[in-house]
Amino acid sequence: MSSQLLEILNGVKTMSIVGMCKNAGKTTMLNWMLHHDRLRGTLGLTSIGRDGESTDVVTGTEKPGIFVREGTLIATARDMLRLGDVTTEILETTGIPTPLGEVVILRARSAGNVQLAGPSITSQLREVSRMFFELGADKSIIDGALGRKSLGARAVAEGVVLCTGASYHMSMEKVVADTANIYRIMNLPKAETLPPEAEEGLEKCLKEHGEALAPGALTDSMVVPLLRSGVLRGGRLVIKDPSRVLLTPDTLDKLQTRQVRLETAEAARTLCVTINPVSAYGWKFDKDEFMARMKEAVDAPVINVKEELA
């Protein structure tokens, strides 16, 4: 699996790592990629939230630090510089403010541990990635924050690593179902053409054109009445990126039953799904059953971070 996974991960220039919950194994996955030159070339690394601290600020549990190799480019807030043990050289200032100071771009002059606190919005992440590549990076990696589905937009990253685990909920069934739903939304088909934008409402646009580009979020309260009226049957709905799809699995199923094509203008592809069968809160899942259920639920490689990346 490792060689197959590395081939997939090395096939994209920009990727984000998204966690379904705290302690899902996101940092373990990131460190596995960063170690031993598994990802080829010079890497650029940033985070949309704070990461790399030795103790989780939410759960109080110990967590792995982020270890980078010499030459890695890092975008982080100034106040984070004193918390790592890596020797760095400041290359650029970004003008991007955070509560922990301006985001600066550094080059690691030695291998060591870093703490990250990067940009908070997608346009800033795009700018940081652009700067990485201008400074010689071959790949940009975004260590994503909890629940940020916007990191599944292709404008941010070509590929997504989706991390989930027992810490999400005590019920394995719920963890698998909710992860599968996020996976489903993140992997909506890309629209080959864009329909007219529904500036005067979805119903009016659908009646006139049989298809519509939703200008904002897509919710059950918007879609269910259109399903009941029949105006959506056989039609096409396009959203700008997966983060705007706020539909329940039941509504997604109904769209499929009524032959409604739900597409996205911009979407990354999920490179793999990682699972952590051990919860930070004291319970754990049967690892084999968890793996089998997740493999049935998603059409992507599934990795147990507790075993396969150890």
LOTORZA-842617 format. One line per field, with one value per residue (C-alpha): x, y negated, z negated; residue number from 1; residue in one letter. Coordinates in nm, 2 decimals. Example, Ala and Ser with C-alpha at 12.3 -4.5 7.8 and 13.67 -1.06 7.14 Angstrom:
<kelums>
X <- c(1.23/1.37);
Y <- c(0.45/0.11);
Z <- c(-0.78/-0.71);
num <- c(1/2);
residuo <- c(a/s);
</kelums>
This chain:
<kelums>
X <- c(0.00/0.28/0.43/0.08/0.00/0.32/0.26/-0.08/0.05/0.34/0.10/-0.03/0.15/-0.09/-0.26/-0.46/-0.50/-0.84/-0.95/-1.30/-1.22/-0.94/-0.70/-0.80/-0.43/-0.38/-0.04/0.07/-0.01/0.16/0.48/0.48/0.48/0.75/0.99/1.25/1.20/0.87/0.74/0.98/1.14/1.12/0.81/0.61/0.41/0.15/-0.16/-0.50/-0.51/-0.25/-0.07/0.26/0.21/0.30/-0.03/-0.36/-0.51/-0.87/-0.84/-0.53/-0.38/-0.03/0.02/0.31/0.50/0.56/0.92/1.05/1.36/1.62/1.52/1.15/0.96/0.73/0.46/0.37/0.29/0.59/0.50/0.54/0.91/1.03/0.84/1.02/1.38/1.45/1.70/1.52/1.58/1.31/1.26/0.94/0.68/0.32/0.12/-0.13/-0.23/-0.32/-0.37/-0.02/0.14/0.21/0.25/0.61/0.77/1.09/1.33/1.44/1.82/1.82/1.59/1.36/1.02/0.80/0.47/0.24/-0.02/-0.10/-0.36/-0.73/-0.90/-0.87/-0.76/-0.46/-0.38/-0.37/-0.13/0.10/0.11/0.19/0.48/0.60/0.63/0.80/1.06/1.13/0.89/0.79/0.48/0.25/0.09/-0.18/-0.23/-0.60/-0.82/-1.11/-1.42/-1.28/-1.45/-1.33/-1.00/-1.16/-1.19/-0.95/-0.87/-0.69/-0.55/-0.55/-0.59/-0.72/-0.62/-0.93/-0.86/-1.12/-1.13/-1.29/-1.25/-1.53/-1.80/-1.85/-2.06/-1.85/-2.16/-2.19/-1.82/-1.83/-2.16/-2.05/-1.71/-1.87/-2.10/-1.81/-1.62/-1.92/-1.95/-1.58/-1.58/-1.88/-1.83/-1.67/-1.91/-1.79/-2.00/-2.15/-2.53/-2.69/-2.65/-2.97/-2.96/-3.34/-3.38/-3.32/-3.68/-3.71/-3.37/-3.46/-3.80/-3.64/-3.33/-3.36/-3.03/-2.88/-2.56/-2.63/-2.49/-2.43/-2.47/-2.71/-2.92/-3.21/-3.45/-3.37/-3.36/-3.64/-3.93/-3.79/-3.78/-4.14/-4.26/-4.09/-3.90/-3.57/-3.64/-3.38/-3.22/-2.87/-2.75/-2.39/-2.23/-1.90/-1.71/-1.79/-1.78/-2.11/-2.30/-2.48/-2.72/-2.80/-2.73/-3.10/-3.14/-2.84/-3.00/-3.32/-3.14/-2.98/-3.32/-3.48/-3.19/-3.07/-2.71/-2.52/-2.19/-1.92/-1.73/-1.42/-1.33/-1.02/-1.00/-0.97/-0.63/-0.69/-0.88/-0.70/-0.86/-0.75/-0.94/-0.83/-1.01/-0.84/-1.14/-1.09/-1.27/-1.16/-1.30/-1.22/-0.95/-1.04/-1.41/-1.35/-1.12/-1.36/-1.66/-1.46/-1.34/-1.70/-1.81/-1.55/-1.38/-1.03/-0.73/-0.80/-0.50/-0.49/-0.25/-0.19/-0.05/0.04/0.21/0.38);
Y <- c(0.00/-0.24/-0.25/-0.28/-0.56/-0.75/-0.73/-0.89/-1.16/-1.25/-1.29/-1.63/-1.96/-2.10/-1.90/-1.96/-1.73/-1.76/-1.62/-1.51/-1.56/-1.61/-1.32/-1.16/-1.10/-1.41/-1.50/-1.14/-1.13/-1.46/-1.34/-1.01/-1.21/-1.45/-1.19/-1.00/-1.20/-1.02/-1.33/-1.43/-1.77/-2.08/-2.11/-2.41/-2.36/-2.58/-2.53/-2.69/-2.64/-2.60/-2.27/-2.11/-2.17/-1.88/-1.88/-1.92/-2.25/-2.11/-1.76/-1.80/-1.48/-1.44/-1.47/-1.43/-1.73/-1.83/-1.73/-1.89/-1.82/-2.08/-2.29/-2.28/-2.61/-2.70/-2.97/-3.04/-3.33/-3.51/-3.42/-3.05/-3.09/-3.07/-2.75/-2.52/-2.39/-2.42/-2.67/-2.90/-3.18/-3.43/-3.46/-3.67/-3.85/-3.81/-4.09/-3.83/-3.90/-3.64/-3.67/-3.53/-3.78/-3.82/-3.51/-3.49/-3.24/-3.06/-2.81/-2.54/-2.55/-2.23/-1.94/-1.98/-2.04/-2.34/-2.48/-2.61/-2.89/-3.00/-3.19/-3.16/-3.20/-3.03/-3.33/-3.37/-3.00/-3.04/-3.34/-3.14/-2.85/-3.09/-3.23/-2.88/-2.79/-3.13/-3.04/-2.71/-2.46/-2.16/-2.08/-2.28/-2.11/-2.26/-2.11/-2.17/-2.27/-2.07/-2.06/-2.30/-2.15/-2.46/-2.28/-2.05/-2.32/-2.28/-2.65/-2.56/-2.21/-1.95/-1.66/-1.60/-1.35/-1.30/-1.19/-1.03/-0.82/-0.70/-1.04/-1.17/-0.96/-0.66/-0.49/-0.33/-0.34/-0.72/-0.77/-0.57/-0.73/-1.09/-1.03/-0.87/-1.17/-1.42/-1.20/-1.20/-1.58/-1.64/-1.41/-1.55/-1.54/-1.85/-2.05/-2.06/-2.37/-2.62/-2.68/-3.03/-3.16/-3.16/-3.53/-3.54/-3.21/-2.84/-2.77/-3.04/-2.94/-2.57/-2.64/-2.85/-2.65/-2.31/-2.38/-2.64/-2.76/-2.81/-3.15/-3.04/-2.74/-2.46/-2.36/-2.11/-2.40/-2.52/-2.18/-1.97/-2.20/-2.19/-1.81/-1.80/-2.03/-1.82/-2.12/-1.95/-1.61/-1.54/-1.88/-1.99/-2.18/-2.32/-2.47/-2.66/-2.43/-2.14/-2.35/-2.50/-2.17/-2.15/-1.87/-1.57/-1.22/-1.17/-1.47/-1.37/-1.02/-1.18/-1.40/-1.08/-0.90/-1.18/-1.18/-1.53/-1.59/-1.76/-1.90/-2.14/-2.41/-2.35/-2.04/-1.85/-1.47/-1.27/-1.10/-0.87/-0.83/-0.76/-0.60/-0.60/-0.33/-0.47/-0.76/-1.02/-1.00/-0.64/-0.41/-0.23/-0.04/0.30/0.21/0.48/0.40/0.03/0.08/0.31/0.07/-0.23/-0.05/0.03/-0.33/-0.52/-0.46/-0.56/-0.39/-0.36/-0.37/-0.28/-0.54/-0.33/-0.04/-0.11/-0.44/-0.33);
Z <- c(0.00/-0.08/0.27/0.43/0.19/0.25/0.62/0.57/0.33/0.56/0.85/0.73/0.67/0.41/0.14/-0.18/-0.48/-0.63/-0.97/-1.05/-1.42/-1.66/-1.70/-1.37/-1.28/-1.06/-1.21/-1.20/-0.83/-0.77/-0.94/-0.75/-0.42/-0.54/-0.66/-0.46/-0.13/-0.07/0.12/0.39/0.42/0.21/-0.01/-0.11/-0.43/-0.60/-0.82/-0.83/-1.20/-1.47/-1.47/-1.59/-1.96/-2.19/-2.38/-2.21/-2.32/-2.31/-2.45/-2.66/-2.52/-2.39/-2.01/-1.77/-1.67/-1.31/-1.20/-0.88/-0.68/-0.59/-0.29/-0.36/-0.31/-0.60/-0.62/-0.98/-1.22/-1.37/-1.73/-1.63/-1.55/-1.91/-1.98/-1.73/-1.74/-1.37/-1.24/-1.00/-0.75/-0.68/-0.30/-0.27/-0.46/-0.34/-0.49/-0.61/-0.97/-1.24/-1.61/-1.65/-1.42/-1.05/-0.84/-0.72/-0.48/-0.61/-0.49/-0.73/-0.76/-0.97/-1.03/-1.34/-1.49/-1.39/-1.50/-1.24/-1.25/-0.89/-0.70/-0.78/-0.45/-0.12/0.09/-0.15/-0.12/0.25/0.22/-0.01/0.23/0.51/0.31/0.22/0.59/0.67/0.40/0.56/0.39/0.59/0.38/0.14/-0.16/-0.37/-0.71/-0.74/-1.03/-1.18/-0.95/-0.68/-0.37/-0.17/-0.16/0.08/0.34/0.63/0.60/0.28/0.36/0.63/0.39/0.03/-0.23/-0.45/-0.81/-1.04/-1.35/-1.66/-1.83/-1.60/-1.78/-1.99/-1.72/-1.44/-1.22/-1.26/-1.20/-0.87/-0.75/-0.82/-0.67/-0.36/-0.33/-0.34/-0.09/0.14/0.13/0.18/0.49/0.68/1.05/1.21/1.43/1.79/1.86/1.62/1.63/1.58/1.23/1.02/0.93/0.90/0.72/0.81/0.89/1.16/1.31/1.32/1.48/1.75/1.82/1.66/1.48/1.24/1.08/0.71/0.61/0.25/0.02/0.10/-0.19/-0.26/-0.31/0.05/0.22/0.06/0.18/0.53/0.51/0.39/0.67/0.94/1.09/1.01/1.17/1.44/1.40/1.32/1.01/1.00/0.69/0.69/0.46/0.22/-0.09/0.02/0.02/-0.32/-0.23/-0.44/-0.31/-0.27/-0.04/0.16/0.21/0.32/0.58/0.72/0.72/0.92/1.16/1.06/1.16/0.88/0.99/0.88/1.07/0.86/0.67/0.57/0.56/0.24/0.26/-0.03/-0.36/-0.68/-0.99/-1.35/-1.55/-1.89/-2.04/-2.25/-2.49/-2.60/-2.36/-2.05/-1.75/-1.62/-1.37/-1.12/-1.12/-1.10/-0.80/-0.62/-0.67/-0.55/-0.24/-0.15/-0.21/0.00/0.34/0.23/0.06/-0.32/-0.55/-0.93/-1.07/-1.38/-1.18/-0.82/-0.89/-1.22);
num <- c(1/2/3/4/5/6/7/8/9/10/11/12/13/14/15/16/17/18/19/20/21/22/23/24/25/26/27/28/29/30/31/32/33/34/35/36/37/38/39/40/41/42/43/44/45/46/47/48/49/50/51/52/53/54/55/56/57/58/59/60/61/62/63/64/65/66/67/68/69/70/71/72/73/74/75/76/77/78/79/80/81/82/83/84/85/86/87/88/89/90/91/92/93/94/95/96/97/98/99/100/101/102/103/104/105/106/107/108/109/110/111/112/113/114/115/116/117/118/119/120/121/122/123/124/125/126/127/128/129/130/131/132/133/134/135/136/137/138/139/140/141/142/143/144/145/146/147/148/149/150/151/152/153/154/155/156/157/158/159/160/161/162/163/164/165/166/167/168/169/170/171/172/173/174/175/176/177/178/179/180/181/182/183/184/185/186/187/188/189/190/191/192/193/194/195/196/197/198/199/200/201/202/203/204/205/206/207/208/209/210/211/212/213/214/215/216/217/218/219/220/221/222/223/224/225/226/227/228/229/230/231/232/233/234/235/236/237/238/239/240/241/242/243/244/245/246/247/248/249/250/251/252/253/254/255/256/257/258/259/260/261/262/263/264/265/266/267/268/269/270/271/272/273/274/275/276/277/278/279/280/281/282/283/284/285/286/287/288/289/290/291/292/293/294/295/296/297/298/299/300/301/302/303/304/305/306/307/308/309/310);
residuo <- c(m/s/s/q/l/l/e/i/l/n/g/v/k/t/m/s/i/v/g/m/c/k/n/a/g/k/t/t/m/l/n/w/m/l/h/h/d/r/l/r/g/t/l/g/l/t/s/i/g/r/d/g/e/s/t/d/v/v/t/g/t/e/k/p/g/i/f/v/r/e/g/t/l/i/a/t/a/r/d/m/l/r/l/g/d/v/t/t/e/i/l/e/t/t/g/i/p/t/p/l/g/e/v/v/i/l/r/a/r/s/a/g/n/v/q/l/a/g/p/s/i/t/s/q/l/r/e/v/s/r/m/f/f/e/l/g/a/d/k/s/i/i/d/g/a/l/g/r/k/s/l/g/a/r/a/v/a/e/g/v/v/l/c/t/g/a/s/y/h/m/s/m/e/k/v/v/a/d/t/a/n/i/y/r/i/m/n/l/p/k/a/e/t/l/p/p/e/a/e/e/g/l/e/k/c/l/k/e/h/g/e/a/l/a/p/g/a/l/t/d/s/m/v/v/p/l/l/r/s/g/v/l/r/g/g/r/l/v/i/k/d/p/s/r/v/l/l/t/p/d/t/l/d/k/l/q/t/r/q/v/r/l/e/t/a/e/a/a/r/t/l/c/v/t/i/n/p/v/s/a/y/g/w/k/f/d/k/d/e/f/m/a/r/m/k/e/a/v/d/a/p/v/i/n/v/k/e/e/l/a);
</kelums>
